[in-house]
């Protein structure tokens, strides 16, 4: 992805904490699976150095989604971390083409990581 020296933080939270974070940052105050807070944007961006930002995951939501999809919690969390990182790198899914591009890259990255394991 062109940022091998980059850093990020990953926080694992419960649904209540995730809902509060979502509401605090302009989204509907409800749990979601992942939130990404980029340090490459905003007034402090020039001070971020190699830090991409923060990825916050709701473990409770991830557990429900893993059960619905019939995958392990580890697989679900890996998908969510990848999704969050892509957001930190500027990708989004506001329309069909963006969504398809982002999803294709997610699938590729999961495959690459599985190949390395």
Residue pairs with C-beta under 8 A, 6 or more apart in sequence:
1 85
1 89
3 50
3 52
3 89
5 50
6 50
6 51
6 52
7 50
7 51
7 52
8 51
8 52
8 53
8 54
8 55
8 85
8 88
9 51
9 53
9 54
9 55
10 54
10 55
10 56
10 57
10 81
10 84
11 54
11 55
11 56
11 57
12 57
12 59
13 21
13 56
13 57
13 58
13 59
14 58
14 59
14 60
15 31
15 58
15 60
15 61
16 31
17 58
18 31
18 32
18 35
18 56
18 58
18 61
19 29
19 30
19 31
20 29
21 35
21 56
22 28
22 29
22 30
22 31
22 32
22 35
23 29
25 35
25 37
27 35
31 58
31 60
31 61
32 58
32 61
33 57
33 58
33 61
33 62
33 65
33 80
34 55
34 56
34 57
34 58
34 80
34 81
34 83
34 84
34 87
35 55
35 56
35 84
36 53
36 54
36 55
36 56
36 84
36 85
36 87
36 88
37 53
37 54
37 55
37 56
38 52
38 53
38 87
38 88
38 90
39 45
39 48
39 51
39 52
39 53
39 54
40 48
40 52
40 53
40 88
40 90
52 85
52 88
52 89
53 88
55 80
55 81
55 84
55 85
55 87
55 88
56 84
57 77
57 80
57 81
57 84
59 73
59 77
62 73
62 76
62 77
62 80
63 73
63 76
65 76
66 72
66 73
66 75
66 76
69 76
78 110
78 113
79 106
79 110
82 106
82 109
82 110
82 113
83 102
83 106
86 102
86 105
86 106
91 98
91 101
91 102
91 105
92 98
92 102
93 99
93 102
93 103
